[in-house]
Amino acid sequence: MKRRPPQPRTPALRRLPPVRRNGTPLLDHLAEQLSLSRRAAKALLDDRLVFVNGRRIWMAQHRLQIRDAVELLPDALRPEARAAAAPVRLLLDDPLFLVADKPPRLLAVGVKSLETRLRDQLGLPTLRAVHRLDKDTSGCLLFAKTDDARRALVAQFEKGQIRKLYHALVAGNLPAREMDIRARVDDLPAVSHVRQVSVQTRPPRCAHVTVSIETGRTHQIRIHLQHIGDPVLGDRQYFSPLSADFPDVPRQMLHASELRFLHPATGKPVSADAPLPRDFRDWLHTLRLT
């Protein structure tokens, strides 16, 4: 029987003190040992940052035994506090708009979001996001500084005038090096153009792809890649049996790298580019896709 190659592993983990009682819920152990609220401990599980006996576990009521080793990623604690200490990188800053480089694991809008952080950072209480990215997705996010600018930019999105390019790490290999996906999303037309940049053909198979989209349906890229059987690594909502080969990927590996639109006042072309974040580059190396 052919032996399966070892799966890629995450960096060295931080081990927590031993479990005191058989049957202790994982959530309770995290909250007690890390002096966290139950909500903060649950956030660690939701972000898939906790391991039990070397396996990633995200069920709050997972029952522990005294022999179990509970570990977490060394940078898992207080990610919001560390992120808040560093200013958000601005890729473009115009009197009417700006493009920010959104970090992963941060909401685009809402309470404790990138939008609110930028308002505080720049002293612009009226700043508003023009579009959204998923919490785990990193990269280019467009904000308007005035109501008129926002209306003009939203109109470009509605007319399909804004161009976006994404990078993704996916399970499996694409059926073709370049392909168009036209599966409907929420019963609406949706078009994604996918190109395979690099590929790992040895098990577990995976690939680095770029995706440009003509339409901006909710979760379009994630749905389209799952539709062809090559889901985004780390995606906890849209997955296939191949996803099980990559349990250690901590978040969905999707990055908005390029944004192209027209200046809301002059009509001249504007472009923004966000470099691949560190964790994305690390997994490219780990998966031998560089």
TAVENWO-V323633 format. One record per pair of residues at least 24 apart in sequence whose C-alpha atoms are under 6 Angstrom apart, sorted by the first residue. I is the first residue (numbers start at 1). GAP is how many residues later the second one is. Records with the same first field share a line. If there is no record, write none. Layout:
I: GAP / GAP
//
This chain:
13: 58 / 59 / 60 / 61
14: 57 / 58 / 60
15: 55 / 56
16: 54 / 55
19: 47
20: 46
21: 45
22: 42 / 43 / 44
23: 40 / 41 / 42
24: 39 / 40
25: 36 / 37 / 38
26: 34 / 35 / 36
27: 33
48: 202
49: 24
96: 49
97: 46 / 47 / 48
98: 45
99: 42 / 43
100: 40 / 41
101: 38 / 39
102: 36 / 37
103: 35
104: 32 / 33 / 34
105: 30 / 31
106: 29
107: 28
108: 24
136: 116
137: 117 / 118
138: 117
139: 116 / 117 / 118 / 135
140: 116 / 134
149: 115
152: 112
162: 98 / 99
163: 96 / 97
164: 48 / 94 / 95
165: 46 / 47 / 92 / 93
166: 44 / 45 / 89 / 90 / 91
167: 42 / 43 / 87 / 88
168: 40 / 41 / 85 / 86
169: 38 / 39 / 63 / 64 / 84
170: 36 / 37 / 60 / 61 / 62 / 63
171: 35 / 59 / 60 / 71
172: 33 / 34 / 58
173: 33 / 34
190: 25
191: 24
198: 91
//
